[in-house]
């Protein structure tokens, strides 16, 4: 059980492990996000998308990574179209046995459901992470120091070790917590865009 501030209550057998704490926090944040009414999610997603597009323009990025949203995540489909309309190179993740592979996505590219039901391009033409100027990232929760908690597979943590490009999270304000429990392999984000604010994360904690 979590309280409204995203904190874990005292563990009856002593301090819970980071893994246990993350499991509880993931469940709490997923349930919290799912309770946001659909129409409100759409409104919040539109705000997040506009802010993300403005930031991409200000950073003069040419090749941008974006995730295809699913479930109750901030909707990114309009943002994908806007980035393509800007003439940018858009790359998206594809789940393979070795981890995430990035591939270019163009307007009209055929897609299919991936291993977790997330849309993926049917044809994969790998793009090295080092060629990406900016990463727009998903997650279940974030803190103001750049801590990120994902879905537990570690895909992005492994991928982002290969690049020093800016890491920008897209999230609803409800996904911001006091502290995300971190392990040594977790990669922090530099910026978080929500429907209420743009959070410039504490760079003293950045890699």
SULPENOR-V959218 format. One record per residue. N is the residue number from 1. RES is the residue in one letter. PSI is psi in whole degrees, -180 to 180 (none if undefined). Layout:
[[N RES PSI] [N RES PSI]]
//
This chain:
[[1 X 141] [2 X 153] [3 X 179] [4 X -14] [5 X 7] [6 X 28] [7 X 148] [8 X 129] [9 X 166] [10 X 138] [11 X 129] [12 X -26] [13 X 17] [14 X -169] [15 X 129] [16 X 155] [17 X 164] [18 X -40] [19 X -44] [20 X -42] [21 X -41] [22 X -40] [23 X -45] [24 X -44] [25 X -40] [26 X -47] [27 X -45] [28 X -47] [29 X -36] [30 X -45] [31 X -40] [32 X -45] [33 X -38] [34 X -23] [35 X -10] [36 X 123] [37 X 145] [38 X -46] [39 X -39] [40 X -38] [41 X -40] [42 X -43] [43 X -45] [44 X -41] [45 X -39] [46 X -41] [47 X -46] [48 X -44] [49 X -42] [50 X -42] [51 X -41] [52 X -43] [53 X -43] [54 X -40] [55 X -40] [56 X -43] [57 X -44] [58 X -30] [59 X -5] [60 X 39] [61 X 144] [62 X -35] [63 X 119] [64 X 134] [65 X 134] [66 X 143] [67 X 148] [68 X 118] [69 X 154] [70 X 161] [71 X -133] [72 X 17] [73 X 159] [74 X 129] [75 X 129] [76 X 4] [77 X -41] [78 X -37] [79 X -41] [80 X -44] [81 X -41] [82 X -40] [83 X -40] [84 X -38] [85 X -26] [86 X -6] [87 X 16] [88 X 157] [89 X 120] [90 X 125] [91 X 145] [92 X 159] [93 X 147] [94 X 131] [95 X 122] [96 X 174] [97 X -31] [98 X -6] [99 X -155] [100 X 134] [101 X 136] [102 X 141] [103 X 151] [104 X 142] [105 X 129] [106 X 159] [107 X 128] [108 X -2] [109 X 134] [110 X 142] [111 X 164] [112 X 162] [113 X 134] [114 X -169] [115 X -29] [116 X 15] [117 X 4] [118 X 139] [119 X 138] [120 X 148] [121 X 142] [122 X -40] [123 X 136] [124 X 123] [125 X 95] [126 X 137] [127 X 125] [128 X 140] [129 X -31] [130 X -18] [131 X -4] [132 X 131] [133 X -25] [134 X 138] [135 X 123] [136 X 120] [137 X 149] [138 X 179] [139 X 167] [140 X -33] [141 X 160] [142 X 155] [143 X 172] [144 X -6] [145 X 0] [146 X 2] [147 X 137] [148 X 136] [149 X 123] [150 X -146] [151 X 3] [152 X 1] [153 X -19] [154 X 14] [155 X -50] [156 X -34] [157 X -41] [158 X -41] [159 X -44] [160 X -12] [161 X -17] [162 X 1] [163 X 152] [164 X 12] [165 X 152] [166 X 140] [167 X 111] [168 X 120] [169 X 144] [170 X 122] [171 X 154] [172 X 154] [173 X -31] [174 X -16] [175 X 0] [176 X 125] [177 X 169] [178 X -45] [179 X 131] [180 X 127] [181 X 131] [182 X 148] [183 X 173] [184 X -25] [185 X -5] [186 X 136] [187 X 133] [188 X 159] [189 X 157] [190 X -33] [191 X 147] [192 X 125] [193 X 120] [194 X 178] [195 X -11] [196 X -27] [197 X 166] [198 X 118] [199 X 118] [200 X 111] [201 X 153] [202 X 109] [203 X -12] [204 X -17] [205 X -4] [206 X 151] [207 X none]]
//
